[in-house]
Amino acid sequence: MLPSPERVVTLSLPPLANLIALDIKPIATATYDAFTGIEVQPYLQDKVDGIEWVGTDDQPSLEKLAQLKPDLILGFDKQHEQIYSQLSQIAPTVLFDVGDRSDWKQLVLEVAAVFDQTSKGEQLLQDYSRRVDQLREQLGEKGLQQEISIAYTLGGDIYSDAKNSFPGSILEDVGLKRPVNQDRVASNNGRLIFSQENIDSIDGDVLFVPKSGNSLDQDQDKLMQTPLWQTLKAVQQGQVYRVNLWNWTGLDILAAHEVLDDLFEHLVGDEPKPPKP
């Protein structure tokens, strides 16, 4: 815990989102380089008014950081370790080590602990678990037997999220099954890569296709128009759902609720959806 910081800067979006969930608003943040024209994920866009931008998470502007005179900087060990000495000369700096993308809950607690808000962080996770339990109950035994696939394209390859990815960990919390080729741990940040020749690896009873909303979707849109795509069982049964890529890779408590929203909508349908905290 640090003494009541009031001018906080986040150098990545997951700590920013977790702070907002804790009702703590930083003065500035870095964003992702891929966020052309949108700056933050959809679920954060109405929550960042008044927050200044200090570049991208890969290349934050040290000059602008110094001008802002923060009293605390939050970043990630893997991204910001090389500039830690420069950051710490500007303000006390905490770098979080997220070894695996399925460790997002631990990040919630670690961010909360910095501000002596551990009990509130624990409450946020309890609220998440409550919605997970409600989704599991509404799905019932039959619904939980569905194989849920996640797949999207970047370039010519097909990507999927393994058990140790952010959305993979949420599906596992709910108790939903995964196709055999996705039901494993992957070393590449929980990401699996398949060639289009192995498109059957992404098939399932239900297929969630995260889309970015920018030019990254072009290859994906083309693939979805091909005869190869039509061979998938999920496509033939009308069980393919486009969801927001940035929500499904959010790595924070607010993003987790966005994923749960999609699961409630597409797997449960007309059943009542519990409110988010």
Accessible surface in RSA format (square Angstrom, percent):
REM  Atomic radii and reference values for relative SASA: ProtOr
REM  Chains: A
REM  Algorithm: Lee & Richards
REM  Probe-radius: 1.40
REM  Slices: 20
REM RES _ NUM      All-atoms   Total-Side   Main-Chain    Non-polar    All polar
REM                ABS   REL    ABS   REL    ABS   REL    ABS   REL    ABS   REL
RES MET A   1   154.71  80.1  88.89  58.8  65.82 156.7  80.70  68.6  74.01  98.0
RES LEU A   2    53.18  29.6  50.74  36.3   2.44   6.1  50.74  35.6   2.44   6.6
RES PRO A   3   121.68  88.7  98.32  89.6  23.37  84.9 108.11  89.3  13.58  84.4
RES SER A   4    96.74  81.7  75.12 100.2  21.62  49.8  45.53  97.0  51.21  71.7
RES PRO A   5    19.93  14.5   4.15   3.8  15.78  57.4   6.12   5.0  13.81  85.9
RES GLU A   6   141.37  81.2 117.91  89.2  23.46  55.9  41.56  80.4  99.82  81.5
RES ARG A   7   101.00  42.4 101.00  51.5   0.00   0.0  40.42  55.2  60.58  36.7
RES VAL A   8     2.99   2.0   2.75   2.5   0.24   0.6   2.75   2.4   0.24   0.7
RES VAL A   9     0.00   0.0   0.00   0.0   0.00   0.0   0.00   0.0   0.00   0.0
RES THR A  10     0.00   0.0   0.00   0.0   0.00   0.0   0.00   0.0   0.00   0.0
RES LEU A  11     0.00   0.0   0.00   0.0   0.00   0.0   0.00   0.0   0.00   0.0
RES SER A  12     1.85   1.6   1.80   2.4   0.06   0.1   0.06   0.1   1.80   2.5
RES LEU A  13     0.00   0.0   0.00   0.0   0.00   0.0   0.00   0.0   0.00   0.0
RES PRO A  14     0.92   0.7   0.92   0.8   0.00   0.0   0.92   0.8   0.00   0.0
RES PRO A  15     0.00   0.0   0.00   0.0   0.00   0.0   0.00   0.0   0.00   0.0
RES LEU A  16     0.00   0.0   0.00   0.0   0.00   0.0   0.00   0.0   0.00   0.0
RES ALA A  17     0.00   0.0   0.00   0.0   0.00   0.0   0.00   0.0   0.00   0.0
RES ASN A  18     0.11   0.1   0.10   0.1   0.01   0.0   0.10   0.2   0.01   0.0
RES LEU A  19     0.00   0.0   0.00   0.0   0.00   0.0   0.00   0.0   0.00   0.0
RES ILE A  20    25.59  14.6  17.88  13.3   7.71  18.6  19.63  14.1   5.95  16.2
RES ALA A  21    16.42  15.1   1.01   1.6  15.41  35.1   7.84  11.0   8.58  22.7
RES LEU A  22     3.52   2.0   0.08   0.1   3.44   8.6   0.08   0.1   3.44   9.3
RES ASP A  23   116.09  81.3  80.95  80.6  35.14  83.1  33.49  78.8  82.60  82.4
RES ILE A  24    35.40  20.1  31.36  23.4   4.04   9.7  35.05  25.2   0.35   0.9
RES LYS A  25   114.06  55.6  90.57  55.6  23.49  55.9  60.90  54.8  53.16  56.6
RES PRO A  26     3.26   2.4   0.00   0.0   3.26  11.9   0.05   0.0   3.21  20.0
RES ILE A  27    36.71  20.9  30.53  22.7   6.18  14.9  34.96  25.2   1.74   4.7
RES ALA A  28     0.00   0.0   0.00   0.0   0.00   0.0   0.00   0.0   0.00   0.0
RES THR A  29     0.00   0.0   0.00   0.0   0.00   0.0   0.00   0.0   0.00   0.0
RES ALA A  30     0.00   0.0   0.00   0.0   0.00   0.0   0.00   0.0   0.00   0.0
RES THR A  31    16.44  11.7  16.44  16.7   0.00   0.0  16.44  22.1   0.00   0.0
RES TYR A  32    47.74  22.3  45.35  25.8   2.39   6.2  37.98  28.5   9.76  12.0
RES ASP A  33   107.33  75.2  89.63  89.2  17.69  41.8  17.35  40.8  89.98  89.7
RES ALA A  34    43.14  39.7  29.55  45.6  13.59  30.9  39.35  55.4   3.79  10.0
RES PHE A  35     9.77   4.9   0.15   0.1   9.62  25.0   0.43   0.3   9.33  26.7
RES THR A  36   110.46  78.6  91.67  92.9  18.79  44.8  73.57  98.8  36.89  55.8
RES GLY A  37    78.80  97.2   0.00   N/A  78.80  97.2  39.11 107.3  39.69  88.9
RES ILE A  38    60.22  34.3  49.32  36.7  10.90  26.3  53.73  38.7   6.49  17.6
RES GLU A  39    80.65  46.3  80.46  60.9   0.19   0.5  22.94  44.4  57.71  47.1
RES VAL A  40     1.55   1.0   1.55   1.4   0.00   0.0   1.55   1.3   0.00   0.0
RES GLN A  41     0.82   0.5   0.82   0.6   0.00   0.0   0.31   0.7   0.51   0.4
RES PRO A  42    58.84  42.9  44.12  40.2  14.72  53.5  44.83  37.0  14.01  87.1
RES TYR A  43    17.06   8.0   5.13   2.9  11.93  31.0  16.40  12.3   0.66   0.8
RES LEU A  44     0.00   0.0   0.00   0.0   0.00   0.0   0.00   0.0   0.00   0.0
RES GLN A  45    80.91  45.2  67.17  49.1  13.74  32.7  23.10  49.2  57.82  43.8
RES ASP A  46   112.51  78.8  82.81  82.4  29.69  70.2  46.40 109.2  66.10  65.9
RES LYS A  47    80.15  39.1  68.39  42.0  11.75  28.0  52.00  46.8  28.14  30.0
RES VAL A  48    14.75   9.7  11.16  10.1   3.59   8.6  11.16   9.7   3.59   9.7
RES ASP A  49   107.87  75.6 100.12  99.6   7.75  18.3  37.91  89.2  69.96  69.8
RES GLY A  50    77.38  95.4   0.00   N/A  77.38  95.4  42.06 115.4  35.32  79.1
RES ILE A  51     9.48   5.4   0.65   0.5   8.83  21.3   0.78   0.6   8.70  23.6
RES GLU A  52    78.36  45.0  74.25  56.2   4.10   9.8  29.07  56.2  49.29  40.2
RES TRP A  53    66.42  26.7  61.45  29.7   4.98  11.7  47.94  25.6  18.48  30.0
RES VAL A  54     0.37   0.2   0.00   0.0   0.37   0.9   0.37   0.3   0.00   0.0
RES GLY A  55    34.09  42.0   0.00   N/A  34.09  42.0  27.88  76.5   6.21  13.9
RES THR A  56    33.92  24.1  33.28  33.7   0.64   1.5  27.95  37.5   5.96   9.0
RES ASP A  57     9.25   6.5   9.18   9.1   0.08   0.2   0.00   0.0   9.25   9.2
RES ASP A  58    97.14  68.0  72.41  72.1  24.73  58.5  24.08  56.7  73.06  72.9
RES GLN A  59   147.13  82.3 132.24  96.6  14.89  35.4  38.39  81.7 108.74  82.5
RES PRO A  60    14.84  10.8   2.55   2.3  12.29  44.7   2.55   2.1  12.29  76.4
RES SER A  61    44.47  37.6  34.95  46.6   9.53  21.9  31.37  66.8  13.10  18.4
RES LEU A  62    47.96  26.7  42.64  30.5   5.32  13.4  42.94  30.2   5.02  13.5
RES GLU A  63   128.68  73.9 117.09  88.6  11.59  27.6  47.95  92.7  80.73  65.9
RES LYS A  64    72.22  35.2  71.58  43.9   0.64   1.5  36.16  32.6  36.06  38.4
RES LEU A  65     0.00   0.0   0.00   0.0   0.00   0.0   0.00   0.0   0.00   0.0
RES ALA A  66    48.74  44.8  39.23  60.5   9.50  21.6  40.79  57.4   7.94  21.0
RES GLN A  67   122.56  68.5  95.37  69.7  27.20  64.8  43.74  93.1  78.83  59.8
RES LEU A  68    18.98  10.6  16.50  11.8   2.48   6.2  18.44  13.0   0.53   1.4
RES LYS A  69   154.85  75.5 143.59  88.1  11.26  26.8 102.80  92.5  52.05  55.4
RES PRO A  70     9.92   7.2   0.00   0.0   9.92  36.1   0.00   0.0   9.92  61.6
RES ASP A  71    55.39  38.8  46.04  45.8   9.35  22.1  35.02  82.4  20.37  20.3
RES LEU A  72     0.00   0.0   0.00   0.0   0.00   0.0   0.00   0.0   0.00   0.0
RES ILE A  73     0.00   0.0   0.00   0.0   0.00   0.0   0.00   0.0   0.00   0.0
RES LEU A  74     0.00   0.0   0.00   0.0   0.00   0.0   0.00   0.0   0.00   0.0
RES GLY A  75     0.00   0.0   0.00   N/A   0.00   0.0   0.00   0.0   0.00   0.0
RES PHE A  76    20.87  10.4  20.87  12.9   0.00   0.0  20.87  12.7   0.00   0.0
RES ASP A  77    43.18  30.2  43.06  42.9   0.12   0.3   3.56   8.4  39.63  39.5
RES LYS A  78   144.45  70.5 108.45  66.5  35.99  85.7  90.28  81.3  54.17  57.7
RES GLN A  79    67.20  37.6  39.44  28.8  27.75  66.1  29.47  62.7  37.73  28.6
RES HIS A  80     0.89   0.5   0.81   0.6   0.09   0.2   0.89   0.9   0.00   0.0
RES GLU A  81   109.36  62.8 100.16  75.8   9.20  21.9  26.01  50.3  83.35  68.1
RES GLN A  82   174.24  97.4 143.18 104.6  31.05  73.9  53.92 114.8 120.32  91.3
RES ILE A  83    40.07  22.8  40.07  29.9   0.00   0.0  40.07  28.9   0.00   0.0
RES TYR A  84    94.37  44.1  94.33  53.7   0.04   0.1  59.48  44.7  34.89  43.0
RES SER A  85    67.50  57.0  62.62  83.6   4.88  11.2  43.22  92.0  24.28  34.0
RES GLN A  86    82.42  46.1  80.00  58.5   2.41   5.7  28.61  60.9  53.81  40.8
RES LEU A  87     0.00   0.0   0.00   0.0   0.00   0.0   0.00   0.0   0.00   0.0
RES SER A  88    45.82  38.7  26.11  34.8  19.71  45.4  15.00  31.9  30.82  43.2
RES GLN A  89   153.05  85.6 113.94  83.3  39.11  93.1  44.07  93.8 108.98  82.7
RES ILE A  90    45.70  26.0  18.78  14.0  26.92  64.9  24.71  17.8  20.99  56.9
RES ALA A  91     5.74   5.3   0.21   0.3   5.53  12.6   5.74   8.1   0.00   0.0
RES PRO A  92    76.10  55.5  66.52  60.6   9.57  34.8  75.81  62.6   0.29   1.8
RES THR A  93    14.46  10.3   0.00   0.0  14.46  34.5   0.00   0.0  14.46  21.9
RES VAL A  94    40.52  26.7  37.42  33.9   3.11   7.5  40.52  35.2   0.00   0.0
RES LEU A  95    36.77  20.5  11.02   7.9  25.75  64.7  11.02   7.7  25.75  69.3
RES PHE A  96     8.36   4.2   5.84   3.6   2.52   6.6   7.98   4.8   0.39   1.1
RES ASP A  97    94.65  66.3  72.71  72.4  21.95  51.9  24.16  56.9  70.50  70.3
RES VAL A  98    24.03  15.8  10.95   9.9  13.09  31.5  12.27  10.7  11.76  31.9
RES GLY A  99    50.86  62.7   0.00   N/A  50.86  62.7  26.84  73.6  24.02  53.8
RES ASP A 100    43.10  30.2  38.22  38.0   4.88  11.5  20.03  47.1  23.07  23.0
RES ARG A 101    64.35  27.0  63.98  32.6   0.37   0.9  12.03  16.4  52.33  31.7
RES SER A 102    35.77  30.2  22.50  30.0  13.27  30.6   9.22  19.6  26.55  37.2
RES ASP A 103    59.09  41.4  54.00  53.7   5.09  12.0  11.88  28.0  47.21  47.1
RES TRP A 104     0.02   0.0   0.02   0.0   0.00   0.0   0.00   0.0   0.02   0.0
RES LYS A 105    65.66  32.0  65.66  40.3   0.00   0.0  37.78  34.0  27.88  29.7
RES GLN A 106    93.27  52.2  90.28  66.0   2.99   7.1  34.24  72.9  59.03  44.8
RES LEU A 107     1.99   1.1   0.28   0.2   1.71   4.3   1.26   0.9   0.73   2.0
RES VAL A 108     0.10   0.1   0.10   0.1   0.00   0.0   0.10   0.1   0.00   0.0
RES LEU A 109    46.79  26.1  45.51  32.6   1.28   3.2  45.68  32.1   1.11   3.0
RES GLU A 110    58.61  33.7  54.25  41.0   4.36  10.4  25.03  48.4  33.58  27.4
RES VAL A 111     0.00   0.0   0.00   0.0   0.00   0.0   0.00   0.0   0.00   0.0
RES ALA A 112     0.00   0.0   0.00   0.0   0.00   0.0   0.00   0.0   0.00   0.0
RES ALA A 113    42.80  39.4  38.84  59.9   3.96   9.0  39.05  55.0   3.75   9.9
RES VAL A 114    14.96   9.8  13.41  12.1   1.54   3.7  14.87  12.9   0.08   0.2
RES PHE A 115    23.34  11.7   9.80   6.1  13.53  35.2  12.59   7.6  10.75  30.8
RES ASP A 116   100.42  70.3  80.64  80.3  19.78  46.8   9.85  23.2  90.57  90.3
RES GLN A 117    63.14  35.3  61.90  45.2   1.24   2.9   1.34   2.8  61.80  46.9
RES THR A 118    59.21  42.1  57.45  58.2   1.76   4.2  44.96  60.4  14.25  21.5
RES SER A 119    87.84  74.2  78.29 104.5   9.55  22.0  47.51 101.2  40.33  56.5
RES LYS A 120    71.42  34.8  66.76  41.0   4.65  11.1  49.54  44.6  21.88  23.3
RES GLY A 121     0.00   0.0   0.00   N/A   0.00   0.0   0.00   0.0   0.00   0.0
RES GLU A 122    80.03  45.9  78.17  59.1   1.86   4.4  18.18  35.2  61.85  50.5
RES GLN A 123    87.46  48.9  86.05  62.9   1.41   3.4  36.55  77.8  50.91  38.6
RES LEU A 124    21.61  12.0  21.48  15.4   0.13   0.3  21.48  15.1   0.13   0.4
RES LEU A 125    24.63  13.7  24.24  17.3   0.39   1.0  24.57  17.3   0.06   0.2
RES GLN A 126   106.07  59.3  98.28  71.8   7.79  18.6  39.45  84.0  66.62  50.5
RES ASP A 127    21.44  15.0  21.03  20.9   0.41   1.0   0.82   1.9  20.62  20.6
RES TYR A 128     2.49   1.2   2.49   1.4   0.00   0.0   2.49   1.9   0.00   0.0
RES SER A 129    52.56  44.4  51.58  68.8   0.98   2.3  27.16  57.8  25.40  35.6
RES ARG A 130    91.50  38.4  85.87  43.8   5.63  13.4  63.58  86.9  27.92  16.9
RES ARG A 131     0.46   0.2   0.46   0.2   0.00   0.0   0.00   0.0   0.46   0.3
RES VAL A 132     5.78   3.8   5.78   5.2   0.00   0.0   5.78   5.0   0.00   0.0
RES ASP A 133    73.33  51.4  69.45  69.1   3.88   9.2  24.08  56.7  49.25  49.1
RES GLN A 134    57.13  31.9  56.16  41.0   0.97   2.3  18.52  39.4  38.61  29.3
RES LEU A 135     0.00   0.0   0.00   0.0   0.00   0.0   0.00   0.0   0.00   0.0
RES ARG A 136    84.21  35.4  82.50  42.1   1.70   4.1  37.52  51.3  46.69  28.3
RES GLU A 137   141.95  81.5 117.94  89.2  24.01  57.2  49.77  96.3  92.18  75.3
RES GLN A 138    53.49  29.9  25.79  18.8  27.70  66.0  19.31  41.1  34.17  25.9
RES LEU A 139    17.06   9.5   2.20   1.6  14.86  37.4   4.28   3.0  12.78  34.4
RES GLY A 140    28.85  35.6   0.00   N/A  28.85  35.6  28.85  79.2   0.00   0.0
RES GLU A 141   144.93  83.2 131.56  99.5  13.38  31.9  48.74  94.3  96.19  78.5
RES LYS A 142   183.33  89.4 172.86 106.1  10.46  24.9 120.33 108.3  63.00  67.1
RES GLY A 143    10.32  12.7   0.00   N/A  10.32  12.7   9.41  25.8   0.91   2.0
RES LEU A 144    30.35  16.9  29.71  21.3   0.64   1.6  29.71  20.9   0.64   1.7
RES GLN A 145   100.58  56.2  91.80  67.1   8.78  20.9  38.99  83.0  61.59  46.7
RES GLN A 146    45.90  25.7  43.60  31.9   2.30   5.5  20.51  43.7  25.39  19.3
RES GLU A 147    54.37  31.2  54.37  41.1   0.00   0.0   7.96  15.4  46.41  37.9
RES ILE A 148     0.00   0.0   0.00   0.0   0.00   0.0   0.00   0.0   0.00   0.0
RES SER A 149     0.00   0.0   0.00   0.0   0.00   0.0   0.00   0.0   0.00   0.0
RES ILE A 150     0.00   0.0   0.00   0.0   0.00   0.0   0.00   0.0   0.00   0.0
RES ALA A 151     2.14   2.0   1.14   1.8   1.00   2.3   1.52   2.1   0.62   1.6
RES TYR A 152     7.73   3.6   5.36   3.0   2.37   6.2   6.22   4.7   1.51   1.9
RES THR A 153     6.39   4.5   3.45   3.5   2.94   7.0   3.45   4.6   2.94   4.4
RES LEU A 154    48.24  26.9  39.92  28.6   8.32  20.9  41.91  29.4   6.33  17.0
RES GLY A 155    42.44  52.3   0.00   N/A  42.44  52.3  32.35  88.8  10.08  22.6
RES GLY A 156    54.71  67.5   0.00   N/A  54.71  67.5  34.43  94.5  20.28  45.4
RES ASP A 157    58.40  40.9  58.31  58.0   0.09   0.2   0.93   2.2  57.48  57.3
RES ILE A 158     1.03   0.6   1.03   0.8   0.00   0.0   1.03   0.7   0.00   0.0
RES TYR A 159    30.60  14.3  30.60  17.4   0.00   0.0   1.53   1.2  29.07  35.8
RES SER A 160     0.00   0.0   0.00   0.0   0.00   0.0   0.00   0.0   0.00   0.0
RES ASP A 161     8.67   6.1   8.67   8.6   0.00   0.0   0.00   0.0   8.67   8.6
RES ALA A 162     0.00   0.0   0.00   0.0   0.00   0.0   0.00   0.0   0.00   0.0
RES LYS A 163    62.40  30.4  60.39  37.1   2.01   4.8  13.99  12.6  48.41  51.6
RES ASN A 164    14.37   9.9  12.39  12.0   1.97   4.8  10.39  25.0   3.97   3.8
RES SER A 165     2.13   1.8   2.13   2.8   0.00   0.0   2.13   4.5   0.00   0.0
RES PHE A 166     0.56   0.3   0.25   0.2   0.30   0.8   0.25   0.2   0.30   0.9
RES PRO A 167     1.90   1.4   1.90   1.7   0.00   0.0   1.90   1.6   0.00   0.0
RES GLY A 168     1.38   1.7   0.00   N/A   1.38   1.7   0.00   0.0   1.38   3.1
RES SER A 169    12.09  10.2  10.49  14.0   1.60   3.7  11.68  24.9   0.42   0.6
RES ILE A 170     0.00   0.0   0.00   0.0   0.00   0.0   0.00   0.0   0.00   0.0
RES LEU A 171     0.13   0.1   0.13   0.1   0.00   0.0   0.13   0.1   0.00   0.0
RES GLU A 172    93.53  53.7  79.24  60.0  14.29  34.0  38.37  74.2  55.16  45.0
RES ASP A 173    41.30  28.9  29.24  29.1  12.07  28.5  11.80  27.8  29.50  29.4
RES VAL A 174     0.00   0.0   0.00   0.0   0.00   0.0   0.00   0.0   0.00   0.0
RES GLY A 175    40.58  50.0   0.00   N/A  40.58  50.0  26.00  71.3  14.58  32.6
RES LEU A 176     9.65   5.4   0.00   0.0   9.65  24.3   0.02   0.0   9.63  25.9
RES LYS A 177    92.00  44.9  85.30  52.3   6.70  16.0  52.01  46.8  39.99  42.6
RES ARG A 178    18.19   7.6   8.06   4.1  10.13  24.1   7.54  10.3  10.65   6.5
RES PRO A 179     7.79   5.7   7.48   6.8   0.30   1.1   7.79   6.4   0.00   0.0
RES VAL A 180   125.31  82.5 113.60 102.8  11.71  28.2 116.62 101.3   8.69  23.6
RES ASN A 181    58.78  40.5  57.40  55.5   1.38   3.3   3.10   7.5  55.68  53.8
RES GLN A 182     0.00   0.0   0.00   0.0   0.00   0.0   0.00   0.0   0.00   0.0
RES ASP A 183    73.34  51.4  57.05  56.8  16.29  38.5   3.04   7.2  70.30  70.1
RES ARG A 184   112.62  47.3 107.37  54.7   5.25  12.5  49.72  67.9  62.91  38.1
RES VAL A 185   103.97  68.4  82.00  74.2  21.97  52.9  82.00  71.2  21.97  59.6
RES ALA A 186     8.89   8.2   4.14   6.4   4.75  10.8   7.96  11.2   0.93   2.5
RES SER A 187   123.79 104.6  81.13 108.3  42.66  98.3  57.62 122.7  66.18  92.7
RES ASN A 188    77.42  53.4  70.09  67.7   7.34  17.7  29.15  70.1  48.28  46.7
RES ASN A 189    88.07  60.7  76.57  74.0  11.50  27.7  15.29  36.8  72.78  70.3
RES GLY A 190     0.01   0.0   0.00   N/A   0.01   0.0   0.01   0.0   0.00   0.0
RES ARG A 191    86.08  36.1  81.19  41.4   4.89  11.6   6.19   8.5  79.89  48.4
RES LEU A 192     8.06   4.5   5.90   4.2   2.17   5.4   8.06   5.7   0.00   0.0
RES ILE A 193    88.21  50.2  59.50  44.3  28.71  69.2  59.50  42.8  28.71  77.9
RES PHE A 194    19.91  10.0  16.47  10.2   3.44   8.9  19.91  12.1   0.00   0.0
RES SER A 195    41.83  35.3  35.62  47.5   6.20  14.3  31.62  67.3  10.21  14.3
RES GLN A 196    57.93  32.4  56.15  41.0   1.78   4.2  12.46  26.5  45.47  34.5
RES GLU A 197   147.56  84.7 117.28  88.7  30.28  72.1  68.08 131.7  79.48  64.9
RES ASN A 198    75.82  52.3  75.76  73.2   0.06   0.1   5.00  12.0  70.82  68.4
RES ILE A 199     7.85   4.5   7.81   5.8   0.04   0.1   7.81   5.6   0.04   0.1
RES ASP A 200   104.14  72.9  91.19  90.8  12.95  30.6  38.19  89.9  65.95  65.8
RES SER A 201    11.13   9.4   9.25  12.3   1.88   4.3   1.15   2.5   9.97  14.0
RES ILE A 202     0.20   0.1   0.20   0.2   0.00   0.0   0.20   0.1   0.00   0.0
RES ASP A 203    30.34  21.3  25.45  25.3   4.90  11.6  10.98  25.8  19.36  19.3
RES GLY A 204     1.76   2.2   0.00   N/A   1.76   2.2   1.76   4.8   0.00   0.0
RES ASP A 205    41.52  29.1  40.54  40.3   0.98   2.3  11.61  27.3  29.91  29.8
RES VAL A 206     1.17   0.8   1.17   1.1   0.00   0.0   1.17   1.0   0.00   0.0
RES LEU A 207     0.00   0.0   0.00   0.0   0.00   0.0   0.00   0.0   0.00   0.0
RES PHE A 208     0.00   0.0   0.00   0.0   0.00   0.0   0.00   0.0   0.00   0.0
RES VAL A 209     0.83   0.5   0.83   0.8   0.00   0.0   0.83   0.7   0.00   0.0
RES PRO A 210     2.45   1.8   0.58   0.5   1.87   6.8   0.58   0.5   1.87  11.6
RES LYS A 211    79.69  38.9  78.75  48.3   0.94   2.2  28.61  25.8  51.07  54.4
RES SER A 212     7.05   6.0   0.83   1.1   6.22  14.3   0.94   2.0   6.11   8.6
RES GLY A 213    66.70  82.3   0.00   N/A  66.70  82.3  31.77  87.2  34.92  78.2
RES ASN A 214    43.03  29.7  25.80  24.9  17.23  41.5  31.84  76.6  11.19  10.8
RES SER A 215    79.18  66.9  62.58  83.5  16.60  38.2  36.47  77.7  42.71  59.8
RES LEU A 216    73.86  41.1  65.09  46.6   8.77  22.1  69.39  48.7   4.48  12.1
RES ASP A 217    13.44   9.4  13.32  13.3   0.12   0.3   6.80  16.0   6.64   6.6
RES GLN A 218   109.79  61.4 106.66  78.0   3.13   7.4  31.41  66.9  78.38  59.4
RES ASP A 219    59.43  41.6  54.12  53.9   5.31  12.6   8.71  20.5  50.72  50.6
RES GLN A 220     4.73   2.6   4.73   3.5   0.00   0.0   2.93   6.2   1.80   1.4
RES ASP A 221    62.12  43.5  60.33  60.0   1.79   4.2  27.99  65.9  34.13  34.0
RES LYS A 222   143.25  69.9 136.35  83.7   6.91  16.4  90.80  81.7  52.45  55.9
RES LEU A 223     6.48   3.6   3.31   2.4   3.17   8.0   5.97   4.2   0.51   1.4
RES MET A 224    28.59  14.8  22.28  14.7   6.31  15.0  22.26  18.9   6.33   8.4
RES GLN A 225   149.22  83.4 120.72  88.2  28.50  67.9  43.65  92.9 105.57  80.1
RES THR A 226    43.85  31.2  42.77  43.4   1.08   2.6  43.85  58.9   0.00   0.0
RES PRO A 227   112.68  82.1 105.69  96.3   6.99  25.4 109.90  90.7   2.78  17.3
RES LEU A 228    67.84  37.8  62.96  45.0   4.88  12.3  65.96  46.3   1.88   5.1
RES TRP A 229    11.42   4.6  11.42   5.5   0.00   0.0   6.79   3.6   4.63   7.5
RES GLN A 230    90.17  50.4  86.07  62.9   4.10   9.8  40.75  86.7  49.42  37.5
RES THR A 231    84.36  60.0  62.97  63.8  21.39  51.0  60.81  81.7  23.55  35.6
RES LEU A 232     2.41   1.3   2.29   1.6   0.12   0.3   2.41   1.7   0.00   0.0
RES LYS A 233    84.22  41.1  82.90  50.9   1.32   3.1  46.86  42.2  37.35  39.8
RES ALA A 234     0.00   0.0   0.00   0.0   0.00   0.0   0.00   0.0   0.00   0.0
RES VAL A 235    27.57  18.1  14.89  13.5  12.68  30.6  15.59  13.5  11.98  32.5
RES GLN A 236   126.27  70.6  85.81  62.7  40.46  96.3  37.55  79.9  88.72  67.3
RES GLN A 237   108.46  60.6  80.51  58.8  27.95  66.5  35.48  75.5  72.98  55.4
RES GLY A 238    56.62  69.8   0.00   N/A  56.62  69.8  35.75  98.1  20.87  46.7
RES GLN A 239    58.76  32.9  58.76  42.9   0.00   0.0   3.41   7.2  55.35  42.0
RES VAL A 240    36.31  23.9  15.54  14.1  20.77  50.0  15.54  13.5  20.77  56.3
RES TYR A 241    46.68  21.8  43.95  25.0   2.73   7.1  30.87  23.2  15.81  19.5
RES ARG A 242    80.88  34.0  55.80  28.4  25.09  59.7  35.52  48.5  45.36  27.5
RES VAL A 243     8.33   5.5   0.77   0.7   7.57  18.2   8.33   7.2   0.00   0.0
RES ASN A 244    42.66  29.4  37.23  36.0   5.43  13.1  12.81  30.8  29.84  28.8
RES LEU A 245    15.11   8.4  15.11  10.8   0.00   0.0  15.11  10.6   0.00   0.0
RES TRP A 246    23.86   9.6  22.51  10.9   1.34   3.2  23.10  12.3   0.76   1.2
RES ASN A 247    14.67  10.1  14.67  14.2   0.00   0.0   0.00   0.0  14.67  14.2
RES TRP A 248     0.41   0.2   0.41   0.2   0.00   0.0   0.41   0.2   0.00   0.0
RES THR A 249    32.74  23.3  29.97  30.4   2.76   6.6  24.17  32.5   8.57  13.0
RES GLY A 250     0.41   0.5   0.00   N/A   0.41   0.5   0.41   1.1   0.00   0.0
RES LEU A 251     8.32   4.6   8.32   6.0   0.00   0.0   8.32   5.8   0.00   0.0
RES ASP A 252     0.00   0.0   0.00   0.0   0.00   0.0   0.00   0.0   0.00   0.0
RES ILE A 253     1.44   0.8   1.44   1.1   0.00   0.0   1.44   1.0   0.00   0.0
RES LEU A 254    36.56  20.4  35.06  25.1   1.50   3.8  35.49  24.9   1.07   2.9
RES ALA A 255     0.00   0.0   0.00   0.0   0.00   0.0   0.00   0.0   0.00   0.0
RES ALA A 256     0.00   0.0   0.00   0.0   0.00   0.0   0.00   0.0   0.00   0.0
RES HIS A 257     6.89   3.8   6.89   4.8   0.00   0.0   6.49   6.7   0.40   0.5
RES GLU A 258    36.31  20.8  35.16  26.6   1.15   2.7   0.13   0.2  36.18  29.5
RES VAL A 259     0.00   0.0   0.00   0.0   0.00   0.0   0.00   0.0   0.00   0.0
RES LEU A 260     0.00   0.0   0.00   0.0   0.00   0.0   0.00   0.0   0.00   0.0
RES ASP A 261    21.55  15.1  21.18  21.1   0.38   0.9  11.55  27.2  10.00  10.0
RES ASP A 262    24.11  16.9  24.11  24.0   0.00   0.0   0.00   0.0  24.11  24.0
RES LEU A 263     0.00   0.0   0.00   0.0   0.00   0.0   0.00   0.0   0.00   0.0
RES PHE A 264     3.51   1.8   2.24   1.4   1.27   3.3   2.49   1.5   1.02   2.9
RES GLU A 265   104.81  60.2  90.27  68.3  14.53  34.6  33.25  64.3  71.56  58.4
RES HIS A 266    46.77  25.6  29.59  20.6  17.18  43.9  21.79  22.5  24.98  29.1
RES LEU A 267    26.68  14.9   1.07   0.8  25.61  64.4   4.35   3.1  22.34  60.1
RES VAL A 268    23.91  15.7   1.44   1.3  22.47  54.1   6.12   5.3  17.79  48.2
RES GLY A 269    44.32  54.7   0.00   N/A  44.32  54.7  26.42  72.5  17.89  40.1
RES ASP A 270   153.76 107.7 119.90 119.3  33.86  80.1  43.63 102.7 110.13 109.8
RES GLU A 271    90.69  52.1  80.43  60.8  10.26  24.4  14.69  28.4  76.00  62.0
RES PRO A 272   101.10  73.7  89.43  81.5  11.66  42.4 100.58  83.0   0.52   3.2
RES LYS A 273   104.21  50.8  78.05  47.9  26.15  62.3  44.26  39.8  59.95  63.9
RES PRO A 274    12.56   9.2   4.25   3.9   8.30  30.2  10.57   8.7   1.98  12.3
RES PRO A 275   106.68  77.7  95.19  86.8  11.49  41.8 106.23  87.7   0.45   2.8
RES LYS A 276    92.36  45.1  67.79  41.6  24.57  58.5  46.22  41.6  46.14  49.1
RES PRO A 277    90.27  65.8  19.28  17.6  70.99 258.1  59.07  48.8  31.20 193.9
END  Absolute sums over single chains surface
CHAIN  1 A    12636.3      10081.3       2555.0       6194.3       6442.0
END  Absolute sums over all chains
TOTAL         12636.3      10081.3       2555.0       6194.3       6442.0
